[in-house]
Amino acid sequence: MDQGTRGELISRLAEAIRSVTTAHPLRVAIDGPPAAGKTTLADELAVVLRTQDRDVIRATIDDFLVPRAQRYRRGQYSAEGCYFDAHDHAALCRVLLDPLGPGGDRRFQHAVYDRDTDTPSSPPATTAPADAVLLFDGVFLLRPELIDRWDLRIFVSVPFEQTVDRARDRSTALAGSTADTAEIERSWRNRYIPSQQLYFATARPTDHADIIVYNDQLQRPIWEVRPHSLVHRI
């Protein structure tokens, strides 16, 4: 394992991306529990890669949710519902991961759902350059339905208790109050953390990760690179 500054981590991840050669756009999963820092990490990495003249596609699992009535059909606080019912993995593969993968035509859509309106979304298809990089962040990305669609697998690890604190802080920063603290606590305790425990028990995501980022200390992260796991996908 290595520990360093935030900038050193991002540089190491960019180096890992450069080390993987594919005949199609490189599909990078940035997985981890809610509030682990996945989106921030992906955005920081995108900035660095673009300064290196790499074409970057940014996308997120939140744009592949199913409609609210379907994803909460087992109840708003159901861990099983969070894991099994929340995301449209078939659409994710059909419109994004498979077109960018081996034999794909590189014409992709980055979303199928609009969270603000709780309605389907169908943005225009775009053709990716063959050397583009997809940085895709979200939960449950290394599950069996998706595991073989990634060319590089990054897992952002944070203790579950710390994700609760971060979610509270994030909500307070956005809303300017602590009114939602009880709701966040209930959602994390009943839905999000148990769904991650289910994910770990059934899919064992860290066993499949090429890189694990221990993001407890945002400015002094620790990371572990497993280069041997990349060989079968180069």
QUIKA-V418342 format. One line per field, one symbol per residue. ss: DSSP state (@ for helix, = for strand, . for the rest). phi: phi as a letter, one per 20 degrees, with the letter a starting at -180 (. if undefined). burial: + if it has 16 or more other ideal C-beta (glycine too) atoms within 10 Angstrom, else -. A space follows every 10 residues. Layout:
BEGIN
ss: ???
phi: ???
burial: ???
END
This chain:
BEGIN
ss: .==..@@@@@ @@@@@@@@@. .....===== ==.....@@@ @@@@@@@@@@ @....===== @@@@=..@@@ @.......@@ @@@@..=.@@ @@@@@@@... ......==.. ..==....== .....==... ..======.. ......@@@. .======..@ @@@@@@@@@@ @@@@@..... @@@@@@@@@@ @@@@@@@@@@ @@@.@@@@.. ====...... .====.@@@@ @@@.
phi: .ccafgffff ffffffffee dcebgeddec dqfgmfofff ffffffgfff femefdddbb ffecfegggf fdfeofdeff fffedeceff fgffdcffge egmfemecce bcbdffdlcf cbfgfceeff dfcedddrem fdfgfdgeed ebcddedbgg ffffffffff ffffembdfe gfffgffffe dfffffffff fedlfffdfe cddedgdgec fdbcddfffe gfde
burial: -----+--++ -+++-++--+ -+-+++++++ +++++++++- ++-+++-++- ---+-++-++ +-++++---- ++-----++- +++--++++- +++-++++++ +----+-+++ +++------- -------+-- -+++++++++ +++--+--++ ++++++++-+ --++-+++-- +--------- ---+--++-+ ++++++-++- --+-+--+++ +++++----- +++-+----+ --+-
END
